[in-house]
Amino acid sequence: MPDNDMHERISRRRYLQTIGVTGGGVALAGCTSDSPGTSTDTDGQDTGGEPSSGGTFVVGSSSKASTLDLQKATRRPEQTILSAIHEPMFRINPDLEPQAHLAADWTSNEDATEYTFTLKEGIMFHNGEELTASDVVWSWERFTENSPQAFLLKPADSFEANGDYEVTVSFSDPYPLLPRYLTNPLTGFTSQTAFEEADNYGQDIAVGTGPYKWESWERGTAVTVSRFEDYDWGPEFVSNQGPGMPEEFRFEHHPEATTLLNELTDGGVHGSSYITLTDTGEVENSSDATLVRKEYTRPGFLAINTQKEPTDNVNVRRAINHAVNKGPVIEAALGGEGYPIWSIVPPIAVNGLSEGTAQEMGEQYNQQRARELLEQEGWTNSSEGETRTKDGQELNLTFYAFTIPRYAQMGEVIAPMLNQVGFNAELEVLEAGTLYNNLESSNHHITTMAYGGNWAVNAMEPILKGENTATEGGSNYSLWENDEFDDLINQAKTSPDEATREEAIAQAQELVLEEAPVTPICAFNKIYGHKNSINGMDNWTEHDWWPDQEWMNRLEFSL
């Protein structure tokens, strides 16, 4: 950004100071060798020979994509594939700062209500057309209309193209976190021409500016993307700015955990972040594959339906929290690959409550207290472990879990715990499409879920803000609507004062602990299993937030 006209514009350094990323902000997210979040790489060394250009890099997944329409996607398997095809305006650099990627320059006015982005010239879509300001405006408008992540850009009053390479975004209220939000890969850009020409966009074709382009989708089996030979605009902090080194990436679907494990250790899969956490030892004991891991900020939790009886009652929700013993869940469902949390935001996330504060304010495992709370609300039984009743109705809970092993196993461990205090938790393990349809129809009482971010506000808004309820297409599966919480989230996003934002997000976390729309259980270790023969692991895992930077693999990895 230019240094002149400082009265009208703020510099990049001042922006970073404003949002609290520099200095102490990095200390909150960064870590030392003794702190939570430290990478405990088993073998992060590049054990292959000289990098080669060519071949097909096979990525294994236990979950399949539903759509490759960037502005409608939200699930992890979709984002894994789309990270090769599309790019956002900003990237998170190794200093954990938002760094302009597709913008040559950007400016903001003094109160962060107007941003201007000047695009780099020569950024090409896979169909041969240049990325222009009109594509940016069209993509962002479509994102706000369709994406479950639309809350990131919905506060904008307008997106305007000023010629071919300049875009202005305007807000009524300060929005100092916009560059941070524009690192989200789902805010990237789709070719409007390709979209309009496609018969079934996102199912038959997807066109972006990333290092790989759509090749084929074998339904239920694999998605293949091929190298975009014109790509040469990767950020300077990656070792290869493009093109990618493998000729293709093939994203294979292996729904059975044992099959995926065998394919990684003794088959055709080169890398996977979907290895069941209970199988990590098998990878580490393999002669042909190894594992990297990191304590991370993604929480596993129960989303509790706050609009459906009996879980619309806060004491029933608190009883659920008291009934869950986190330790056995982590051991049995995750093989110990996680750590307990008491707030929905893990303490190693930026602006998360400290572990001590969260543990003091949150509900501890206490079966007797759970029983007392249920008795207080009129749910009684005559013997321990018997299903409680009230006015002739049993205390039944419809309990859903993903088919992904870690979530299914969480449900299998938790359901008996709930039954011990008098619930009748009826667990159903569902395929993703069926699960989401049921959640969006509010058919559940509780569901296993994992959804988070490295910043507290990003972690909480999508899963708890009222405007993001699942019945309206969002990812708030608790269907919680609380005006006080929404106001605190808005303040945490828009206040120009960093201290005010930090206080608001702390109060929002405390309110969640009081109202219990979720049951925090654990934060997962992020893992990645890979063949010993691949190159580029060191370059990727040197980034402190490497588990969320899958896009780097498409430039760093080679066979």
Backbone torsions as a table, in degrees:
resi	resn	phi	psi	omega
1	MET	NA	146.0	179.4
2	PRO	-69.1	153.9	-176.8
3	ASP	-93.0	-9.7	-176.3
4	ASN	-83.0	173.9	175.7
5	ASP	55.9	47.6	-174.2
6	MET	-68.9	-18.5	178.8
7	HIS	-73.9	-27.4	-177.1
8	GLU	-99.3	-26.7	-174.9
9	ARG	-125.8	151.8	175.2
10	ILE	-106.5	145.9	-178.2
11	SER	-80.0	165.7	177.4
12	ARG	-58.8	-44.0	-179.2
13	ARG	-62.5	-42.7	-178.8
14	ARG	-67.4	-36.9	176.5
15	TYR	-58.4	-46.8	-178.4
16	LEU	-63.4	-37.2	176.3
17	GLN	-66.4	-37.0	-178.4
18	THR	-64.0	-42.3	-177.4
19	ILE	-87.6	-3.1	174.5
20	GLY	81.2	28.0	-179.5
21	VAL	-89.9	-37.7	-178.9
22	THR	-78.5	169.9	176.5
23	GLY	56.2	-123.0	-176.5
24	GLY	-62.0	-25.5	179.0
25	GLY	-61.9	-39.9	179.2
26	VAL	-68.4	-35.2	-179.6
27	ALA	-60.9	-32.5	178.9
28	LEU	-67.3	-35.9	-177.1
29	ALA	-93.9	-29.6	-178.5
30	GLY	-75.5	177.5	-177.5
31	CYS	-155.7	156.0	176.1
32	THR	-105.9	-178.8	-175.8
33	SER	-66.5	-14.0	-177.9
34	ASP	-109.4	-0.6	-171.3
35	SER	-100.2	156.9	173.4
36	PRO	-57.3	144.2	-179.3
37	GLY	95.1	-7.0	179.0
38	THR	-67.8	137.3	175.6
39	SER	-67.7	127.0	176.4
40	THR	-112.3	60.4	-176.0
41	ASP	-58.6	129.1	174.9
42	THR	-72.5	-43.9	178.0
43	ASP	-160.4	84.7	-177.4
44	GLY	-87.6	7.9	-176.2
45	GLN	-75.3	148.5	172.8
46	ASP	-78.2	108.5	-174.0
47	THR	-98.6	-2.5	178.9
48	GLY	-80.9	-177.3	178.1
49	GLY	-86.5	-148.0	178.3
50	GLU	-66.6	138.6	178.4
51	PRO	-57.6	141.2	178.2
52	SER	-120.9	151.6	179.7
53	SER	-101.8	110.3	-179.8
54	GLY	141.6	178.8	178.7
55	GLY	83.6	175.2	179.3
56	THR	-114.9	117.9	177.6
57	PHE	-88.3	120.0	-176.6
58	VAL	-98.9	121.1	176.8
59	VAL	-102.6	127.4	180.0
60	GLY	-98.3	139.7	180.0
61	SER	-139.6	146.2	175.8
62	SER	-94.6	-2.5	-179.3
63	SER	-130.8	142.5	-175.9
64	LYS	-104.1	154.2	178.6
65	ALA	-73.4	149.5	175.0
66	SER	-101.8	-33.6	178.9
67	THR	-150.6	150.2	172.6
68	LEU	-116.1	27.6	171.0
69	ASP	-85.3	109.2	-172.0
70	LEU	-54.5	-40.8	-175.2
71	GLN	-79.1	-2.5	177.1
72	LYS	-119.0	-12.0	-177.0
73	ALA	-75.0	154.0	173.7
74	THR	-150.5	-25.7	-172.6
75	ARG	-79.3	155.9	-175.2
76	ARG	-59.5	-45.6	-179.2
77	PRO	-60.8	-32.1	177.2
78	GLU	-69.9	-43.3	-178.9
79	GLN	-65.3	-34.3	178.2
80	THR	-59.1	-44.5	-179.9
81	ILE	-73.0	-45.4	-176.4
82	LEU	-65.4	-21.5	178.3
83	SER	-64.2	-19.2	176.3
84	ALA	-87.3	-24.3	-171.3
85	ILE	-97.9	-35.5	-172.0
86	HIS	-121.5	164.1	179.5
87	GLU	-142.2	144.8	174.2
88	PRO	-89.6	175.6	-179.4
89	MET	-68.0	-34.2	-177.2
90	PHE	-123.7	157.3	170.0
91	ARG	-123.2	157.3	172.7
92	ILE	-88.0	117.6	-177.2
93	ASN	-84.6	175.4	-177.5
94	PRO	-62.4	-17.4	174.3
95	ASP	-86.5	7.0	179.4
96	LEU	64.7	31.8	176.9
97	GLU	-109.7	145.8	172.2
98	PRO	-69.5	124.7	-177.5
99	GLN	-121.2	129.8	-179.8
100	ALA	-56.9	134.4	-179.2
101	HIS	-117.2	-60.7	178.6
102	LEU	-91.3	-4.4	176.1
103	ALA	-99.5	133.3	174.4
104	ALA	-77.8	-26.4	-177.1
105	ASP	-160.2	154.9	173.3
106	TRP	-153.3	150.4	179.5
107	THR	-138.8	159.6	175.8
108	SER	-137.5	147.7	173.5
109	ASN	-75.8	176.5	-170.1
110	GLU	-61.0	-37.5	-176.2
111	ASP	-100.9	13.8	174.7
112	ALA	58.9	38.1	174.8
113	THR	-105.7	-5.1	177.8
114	GLU	-145.3	129.6	178.3
115	TYR	-122.8	142.3	174.2
116	THR	-124.8	127.7	180.0
117	PHE	-115.6	128.1	174.1
118	THR	-103.7	116.5	-176.0
119	LEU	-72.0	148.4	168.3
120	LYS	-66.3	140.1	175.5
121	GLU	-84.0	148.6	177.3
122	GLY	87.7	8.5	173.2
123	ILE	-79.6	119.8	-170.6
124	MET	-110.5	140.9	167.6
125	PHE	-75.4	163.1	-179.0
126	HIS	-66.7	-19.4	178.2
127	ASN	-87.7	7.2	175.7
128	GLY	92.4	-2.5	178.8
129	GLU	-92.4	149.9	-179.2
130	GLU	-82.1	142.7	172.9
131	LEU	-67.3	124.5	179.7
132	THR	-124.9	171.1	-179.7
133	ALA	-59.8	-34.5	-179.7
134	SER	-66.8	-34.1	175.6
135	ASP	-65.8	-39.8	179.4
136	VAL	-62.9	-49.5	-179.2
137	VAL	-61.3	-46.7	-179.7
138	TRP	-60.9	-43.7	-178.9
139	SER	-65.0	-44.4	-178.8
140	TRP	-69.1	-37.1	176.7
141	GLU	-65.4	-41.5	178.6
142	ARG	-67.0	-37.4	176.6
143	PHE	-58.8	-46.5	-177.9
144	THR	-68.3	-21.0	-179.5
145	GLU	-90.0	-24.5	-168.7
146	ASN	-124.2	-28.6	-169.4
147	SER	-80.8	140.4	169.9
148	PRO	-62.2	-16.0	176.7
149	GLN	-96.5	15.4	-173.4
150	ALA	-57.9	-24.3	-178.9
151	PHE	-57.6	-21.8	-179.5
152	LEU	-63.1	-34.5	-176.0
153	LEU	-118.7	-5.0	-177.0
154	LYS	-60.6	-30.3	178.7
155	PRO	-63.3	-14.1	-178.8
156	ALA	-66.5	136.3	174.8
157	ASP	-79.6	-34.1	-177.1
158	SER	-160.2	152.7	169.0
159	PHE	-120.9	124.6	-175.9
160	GLU	-129.0	133.8	174.9
161	ALA	-91.9	125.1	177.4
162	ASN	-111.1	84.9	-173.6
163	GLY	83.1	-161.7	-174.1
164	ASP	-80.8	-23.8	-168.9
165	TYR	-127.2	6.5	-177.4
166	GLU	-124.1	132.8	179.8
167	VAL	-127.1	134.1	176.3
168	THR	-115.4	131.0	176.9
169	VAL	-115.9	127.6	-176.0
170	SER	-119.4	144.6	179.6
171	PHE	-130.7	151.3	174.0
172	SER	-76.6	-35.4	-179.3
173	ASP	-116.1	158.1	178.1
174	PRO	-54.2	141.4	178.8
175	TYR	-137.6	68.4	-171.5
176	PRO	-68.8	-13.8	-176.1
177	LEU	-94.9	7.3	-175.8
178	LEU	-54.4	-50.5	180.0
179	PRO	-57.0	-36.8	176.0
180	ARG	-60.7	-45.7	-177.9
181	TYR	-67.3	-27.1	-179.7
182	LEU	-78.6	4.5	168.4
183	THR	-85.3	-14.3	179.2
184	ASN	-63.7	124.4	-174.5
185	PRO	-61.3	-24.1	-178.6
186	LEU	-75.6	-9.0	175.4
187	THR	-88.8	10.5	-179.2
188	GLY	-73.5	-166.1	-164.6
189	PHE	-122.7	134.9	176.8
190	THR	-109.1	143.6	174.8
191	SER	-70.0	118.5	179.2
192	GLN	-63.0	-40.0	179.1
193	THR	-60.5	-47.1	-179.6
194	ALA	-62.2	-39.4	179.2
195	PHE	-62.6	-46.9	-175.8
196	GLU	-70.4	-26.2	-179.7
197	GLU	-85.9	-17.6	-175.4
198	ALA	-79.0	145.1	174.4
199	ASP	-77.6	-35.8	-176.9
200	ASN	-145.9	73.7	-174.6
201	TYR	-62.1	139.5	-178.8
202	GLY	89.2	-14.5	174.8
203	GLN	-113.4	-36.5	-179.5
204	ASP	-107.0	-18.3	-175.9
205	ILE	-164.4	151.0	169.9
206	ALA	-146.9	132.3	-174.3
207	VAL	-128.6	118.2	177.8
208	GLY	-132.3	-157.8	-179.3
209	THR	-115.8	9.4	-174.4
210	GLY	-74.2	177.7	-174.6
211	PRO	-72.4	-10.0	178.3
212	TYR	-132.6	148.5	-176.4
213	LYS	-120.9	155.3	-178.6
214	TRP	-54.7	133.7	174.5
215	GLU	-120.2	-53.2	-178.7
216	SER	-163.4	158.9	173.7
217	TRP	-133.4	106.7	174.3
218	GLU	-90.5	106.9	-170.6
219	ARG	-56.3	128.8	178.1
220	GLY	77.0	-2.6	-175.5
221	THR	-120.7	-57.5	-174.2
222	ALA	-166.2	153.2	167.9
223	VAL	-115.5	131.8	179.8
224	THR	-117.1	133.0	174.1
225	VAL	-121.8	145.8	-177.1
226	SER	-114.7	155.6	-174.7
227	ARG	-60.6	133.1	175.4
228	PHE	-91.9	101.5	-169.6
229	GLU	-64.5	-23.4	-177.7
230	ASP	-81.9	-7.3	-173.4
231	TYR	-73.3	124.4	177.3
232	ASP	-150.6	26.1	-175.0
233	TRP	-117.9	29.0	173.3
234	GLY	-62.4	152.6	-178.4
235	PRO	-64.6	156.4	-174.1
236	GLU	-69.6	-17.3	-178.1
237	PHE	-83.3	-2.0	168.9
238	VAL	-97.6	153.5	-174.2
239	SER	-75.1	-23.1	179.9
240	ASN	-124.8	114.6	180.0
241	GLN	-83.3	-4.0	176.1
242	GLY	124.4	162.8	-7.1
243	PRO	-66.3	172.9	175.5
244	GLY	-63.9	159.5	-177.0
245	MET	-87.1	-48.7	173.9
246	PRO	-63.0	144.3	177.1
247	GLU	-66.5	-34.1	-179.6
248	GLU	-142.3	154.0	162.0
249	PHE	-113.4	132.2	178.4
250	ARG	-119.0	117.5	-177.5
251	PHE	-98.0	101.7	-173.8
252	GLU	-95.7	144.8	179.2
253	HIS	-100.9	117.4	175.9
254	HIS	-126.1	89.5	-172.3
255	PRO	-66.2	-26.2	-179.7
256	GLU	-85.6	127.5	-176.5
257	ALA	-59.9	-39.9	-178.9
258	THR	-66.1	-39.4	178.4
259	THR	-63.1	-45.2	179.8
260	LEU	-62.6	-43.3	178.1
261	LEU	-59.1	-46.9	-179.2
262	ASN	-65.6	-37.2	179.3
263	GLU	-65.8	-33.4	178.4
264	LEU	-75.6	-45.5	-173.5
265	THR	-82.7	-25.8	-174.4
266	ASP	-149.1	27.9	-177.7
267	GLY	-142.4	-146.7	-170.2
268	GLY	-94.6	-5.0	-179.6
269	VAL	-80.3	130.4	179.5
270	HIS	-90.2	-30.9	-177.5
271	GLY	-159.3	149.9	179.0
272	SER	-160.0	139.5	171.9
273	SER	-102.1	11.3	-176.1
274	TYR	-107.2	8.6	176.8
275	ILE	-59.9	131.2	179.0
276	THR	-56.9	134.1	-174.7
277	LEU	-60.4	-27.7	177.6
278	THR	-74.5	-9.9	-179.0
279	ASP	-101.7	7.6	-175.3
280	THR	-61.0	-35.8	179.1
281	GLY	-62.3	-33.9	178.4
282	GLU	-63.5	-38.7	178.4
283	VAL	-68.7	-44.8	-178.2
284	GLU	-64.5	-27.0	179.3
285	ASN	-89.5	-1.8	-179.5
286	SER	-76.4	148.3	177.6
287	SER	-84.1	-16.8	-174.6
288	ASP	-110.8	-7.5	-176.3
289	ALA	-140.3	163.0	177.8
290	THR	-147.8	-175.1	-169.3
291	LEU	-141.5	140.8	166.2
292	VAL	-116.2	148.0	-177.0
293	ARG	-142.8	159.4	177.7
294	LYS	-155.8	131.4	169.3
295	GLU	-62.8	131.9	-170.4
296	TYR	-138.1	-177.9	-168.6
297	THR	-97.6	3.7	-177.2
298	ARG	-82.5	115.0	-176.9
299	PRO	-87.5	144.3	166.2
300	GLY	-99.8	134.9	-173.7
301	PHE	-155.1	170.8	168.9
302	LEU	-100.9	125.4	169.8
303	ALA	-87.9	123.9	-175.0
304	ILE	-106.9	124.7	-178.9
305	ASN	-68.7	108.5	-176.1
306	THR	-85.1	-0.9	-177.7
307	GLN	-109.4	2.3	-174.9
308	LYS	-123.2	132.7	177.3
309	GLU	-65.7	142.8	1.5
310	PRO	-92.6	-1.2	-174.8
311	THR	-79.1	3.8	170.1
312	ASP	-74.3	-9.4	-179.9
313	ASN	-93.5	126.1	-174.5
314	VAL	-63.8	-33.3	179.7
315	ASN	-71.6	-31.0	173.5
316	VAL	-65.7	-40.6	178.6
317	ARG	-65.7	-41.1	178.1
318	ARG	-64.3	-35.6	177.4
319	ALA	-62.9	-38.7	175.6
320	ILE	-60.3	-45.1	179.7
321	ASN	-60.2	-44.2	-179.3
322	HIS	-67.9	-24.2	-174.9
323	ALA	-80.6	-18.0	-173.5
324	VAL	-91.9	120.8	176.4
325	ASN	-94.5	108.4	-170.3
326	LYS	-65.9	-39.4	-175.2
327	GLY	-56.1	-52.8	178.6
328	PRO	-62.1	-31.8	176.9
329	VAL	-63.3	-46.6	-179.2
330	ILE	-62.6	-42.2	-178.2
331	GLU	-72.0	-49.2	-173.4
332	ALA	-76.1	-40.6	-175.6
333	ALA	-89.3	-29.0	-173.0
334	LEU	-118.0	1.5	-178.8
335	GLY	61.2	28.1	-179.9
336	GLY	82.3	2.6	-176.3
337	GLU	-87.3	63.6	178.8
338	GLY	-180.0	178.7	178.5
339	TYR	-142.6	147.7	-174.5
340	PRO	-70.4	147.7	175.4
341	ILE	-132.7	152.1	178.7
342	TRP	-115.7	-15.3	173.1
343	SER	-114.9	152.7	-179.3
344	ILE	-64.2	-21.1	175.4
345	VAL	-101.5	114.4	179.5
346	PRO	-60.7	152.1	-174.3
347	PRO	-66.5	-19.5	179.8
348	ILE	-84.6	-5.8	174.8
349	ALA	-74.0	152.5	178.1
350	VAL	-64.1	123.5	-179.3
351	ASN	73.4	13.9	172.9
352	GLY	-71.4	149.4	174.0
353	LEU	-60.6	149.5	176.6
354	SER	-64.0	156.0	179.6
355	GLU	-58.1	-40.6	-179.2
356	GLY	-63.6	-44.5	179.7
357	THR	-64.4	-45.8	-179.1
358	ALA	-63.2	-40.3	-178.6
359	GLN	-69.1	-36.8	179.1
360	GLU	-68.1	-39.7	-175.8
361	MET	-87.3	-26.9	-176.7
362	GLY	-81.9	165.6	179.2
363	GLU	-77.8	129.8	175.8
364	GLN	-87.9	160.7	174.5
365	TYR	-62.9	117.5	-176.5
366	ASN	-160.3	91.9	-177.0
367	GLN	-60.1	-37.9	-178.8
368	GLN	-64.3	-40.9	177.9
369	ARG	-65.1	-37.2	176.8
370	ALA	-60.7	-43.4	180.0
371	ARG	-64.8	-40.0	-179.9
372	GLU	-63.1	-42.6	-179.8
373	LEU	-64.0	-39.6	178.7
374	LEU	-68.6	-40.9	175.8
375	GLU	-59.5	-41.5	-179.3
376	GLN	-59.5	-32.3	-179.0
377	GLU	-94.0	8.9	174.1
378	GLY	91.3	6.9	177.6
379	TRP	-91.6	111.7	-173.3
380	THR	-124.7	160.1	170.7
381	ASN	-148.8	170.2	-175.7
382	SER	-101.5	-11.6	178.0
383	SER	-150.8	152.6	-176.9
384	GLU	-62.7	131.8	179.8
385	GLY	91.2	-12.2	177.3
386	GLU	-77.2	143.4	178.5
387	THR	-63.3	129.8	-179.0
388	ARG	-76.7	156.8	178.1
389	THR	-134.9	159.3	176.1
390	LYS	-150.9	122.4	-179.0
391	ASP	52.0	39.5	176.5
392	GLY	82.4	-2.4	-179.8
393	GLN	-102.2	135.0	177.5
394	GLU	-78.5	154.2	-179.4
395	LEU	-86.1	72.2	-177.0
396	ASN	-90.9	141.3	175.8
397	LEU	-125.4	124.4	170.8
398	THR	-81.2	117.0	-169.3
399	PHE	-120.7	116.3	-180.0
400	TYR	-107.4	150.9	173.9
401	ALA	-145.0	150.3	174.3
402	PHE	-65.9	157.1	171.2
403	THR	-73.8	-19.2	176.0
404	ILE	-54.5	128.6	-168.5
405	PRO	-51.0	-44.7	-174.9
406	ARG	-62.7	-35.8	-178.5
407	TYR	-78.3	-38.2	176.0
408	ALA	-62.4	-43.0	-179.4
409	GLN	-67.7	-35.5	174.2
410	MET	-58.2	-46.2	179.5
411	GLY	-62.5	-40.6	-178.7
412	GLU	-65.7	-31.1	178.9
413	VAL	-81.3	-37.8	-174.3
414	ILE	-75.9	-38.1	-175.1
415	ALA	-53.8	-47.3	178.0
416	PRO	-63.2	-31.2	177.3
417	MET	-62.9	-42.2	178.8
418	LEU	-66.2	-39.0	-179.0
419	ASN	-66.7	-28.8	-179.2
420	GLN	-64.5	-26.4	-179.3
421	VAL	-99.7	3.4	172.8
422	GLY	116.0	-0.6	171.7
423	PHE	-78.0	159.8	166.5
424	ASN	-116.5	86.3	-175.7
425	ALA	-85.7	110.3	-176.8
426	GLU	-96.7	98.1	-174.4
427	LEU	-79.4	131.0	172.2
428	GLU	-125.1	123.2	177.5
429	VAL	-96.3	117.2	-169.1
430	LEU	-121.4	146.0	170.4
431	GLU	-63.9	151.6	-168.3
432	ALA	-54.4	-46.9	-177.0
433	GLY	-60.6	-45.7	178.4
434	THR	-65.4	-40.7	179.4
435	LEU	-59.3	-50.5	-176.8
436	TYR	-65.4	-36.4	176.7
437	ASN	-61.1	-41.5	178.8
438	ASN	-68.5	-39.9	179.1
439	LEU	-65.7	-42.4	-179.6
440	GLU	-67.5	-21.6	177.1
441	SER	-93.4	4.2	178.5
442	SER	59.7	39.0	179.9
443	ASN	-85.0	-7.9	-172.7
444	HIS	-100.2	161.8	163.0
445	HIS	-102.9	-44.7	178.0
446	ILE	-140.1	153.9	175.2
447	THR	-147.5	144.8	171.7
448	THR	-70.8	143.1	-175.8
449	MET	-154.7	154.3	171.0
450	ALA	-142.1	126.3	-175.8
451	TYR	-166.5	122.1	-177.9
452	GLY	-163.6	-174.5	179.8
453	GLY	-156.9	168.1	-178.5
454	ASN	-77.4	-17.9	176.1
455	TRP	-110.3	139.4	-175.7
456	ALA	-57.7	-44.5	-176.5
457	VAL	-65.2	-38.7	178.3
458	ASN	-67.3	-33.1	-179.2
459	ALA	-71.1	-35.2	-171.9
460	MET	-90.5	-37.1	-172.7
461	GLU	-58.9	-48.8	-176.2
462	PRO	-67.0	-26.8	-173.8
463	ILE	-100.7	-7.8	-174.5
464	LEU	-136.9	-14.3	-178.4
465	LYS	-74.1	142.1	-173.4
466	GLY	-58.2	-36.7	-177.2
467	GLU	-73.3	-7.6	-176.9
468	ASN	-106.8	22.5	-178.6
469	THR	-61.3	148.4	-177.6
470	ALA	-62.9	-31.2	179.6
471	THR	-66.6	-16.6	177.0
472	GLU	-108.0	15.4	175.7
473	GLY	94.1	4.1	-178.9
474	GLY	-94.7	-165.4	-176.6
475	SER	-116.2	20.3	172.5
476	ASN	-87.1	87.6	-175.9
477	TYR	-82.8	-4.6	170.6
478	SER	-82.1	-13.3	-177.9
479	LEU	53.6	33.2	-177.5
480	TRP	-82.9	131.1	177.4
481	GLU	-128.8	109.4	-175.8
482	ASN	-137.4	111.9	-175.2
483	ASP	-61.7	-38.8	-179.5
484	GLU	-62.3	-45.0	178.7
485	PHE	-61.7	-45.7	-178.8
486	ASP	-60.2	-40.2	179.1
487	ASP	-64.7	-39.7	179.4
488	LEU	-66.1	-40.4	178.0
489	ILE	-63.7	-42.9	178.8
490	ASN	-62.0	-41.1	179.0
491	GLN	-65.5	-39.0	179.7
492	ALA	-66.6	-21.3	-179.1
493	LYS	-95.2	-29.4	-167.3
494	THR	-113.6	-17.3	-177.7
495	SER	-65.6	132.3	177.3
496	PRO	-68.6	-16.4	-176.1
497	ASP	-94.3	122.1	-176.7
498	GLU	-61.5	-42.9	-178.8
499	ALA	-61.9	-39.0	178.5
500	THR	-65.0	-41.6	178.5
501	ARG	-63.2	-43.1	-179.0
502	GLU	-65.1	-39.9	178.5
503	GLU	-65.8	-39.8	-179.6
504	ALA	-63.9	-42.3	-178.1
505	ILE	-71.8	-30.7	174.4
506	ALA	-65.4	-44.6	179.7
507	GLN	-64.6	-36.2	178.3
508	ALA	-63.0	-41.9	178.5
509	GLN	-65.3	-39.3	179.2
510	GLU	-65.8	-37.0	178.7
511	LEU	-65.2	-38.9	177.3
512	VAL	-62.6	-40.0	178.1
513	LEU	-63.7	-34.9	179.7
514	GLU	-72.3	-41.1	-172.3
515	GLU	-92.3	-17.9	172.8
516	ALA	53.4	51.9	172.9
517	PRO	-77.0	-8.6	178.4
518	VAL	-138.4	158.2	171.8
519	THR	-112.0	100.5	177.2
520	PRO	-67.1	134.9	-178.4
521	ILE	-119.9	-57.7	-175.7
522	CYS	-159.9	163.5	167.5
523	ALA	-109.3	137.1	-176.0
524	PHE	-81.0	146.9	160.8
525	ASN	-70.2	137.9	171.6
526	LYS	-88.4	131.1	-178.7
527	ILE	-128.8	156.7	172.8
528	TYR	-145.2	118.0	176.0
529	GLY	-95.7	140.4	-177.1
530	HIS	-150.1	153.6	173.4
531	LYS	-62.5	142.6	178.2
532	ASN	-61.7	-23.1	-171.9
533	SER	-80.4	-11.9	-175.5
534	ILE	-80.1	153.1	177.8
535	ASN	-108.3	156.2	173.3
536	GLY	103.1	-0.8	-178.4
537	MET	-62.4	-43.3	-178.0
538	ASP	-59.8	-44.3	-177.9
539	ASN	-61.1	-35.8	-179.8
540	TRP	-74.8	-51.6	-172.1
541	THR	-74.9	-7.0	172.5
542	GLU	-70.0	-22.7	175.6
543	HIS	-73.2	126.5	-172.7
544	ASP	-62.9	-25.0	177.8
545	TRP	-109.6	37.3	-174.3
546	TRP	-53.8	-34.7	-177.7
547	PRO	-59.6	-26.2	-180.0
548	ASP	-95.7	1.2	-175.1
549	GLN	-110.0	52.1	-177.9
550	GLU	-60.6	-28.2	-178.8
551	TRP	-57.6	-28.8	-179.3
552	MET	-64.4	-31.1	179.8
553	ASN	-57.5	-34.7	-174.2
554	ARG	-69.1	-20.1	177.5
555	LEU	-104.4	-31.8	-173.4
556	GLU	-87.0	-34.3	-171.7
557	PHE	-78.4	145.1	171.6
558	SER	-148.5	164.1	-177.3
559	LEU	-96.7	NA	NA
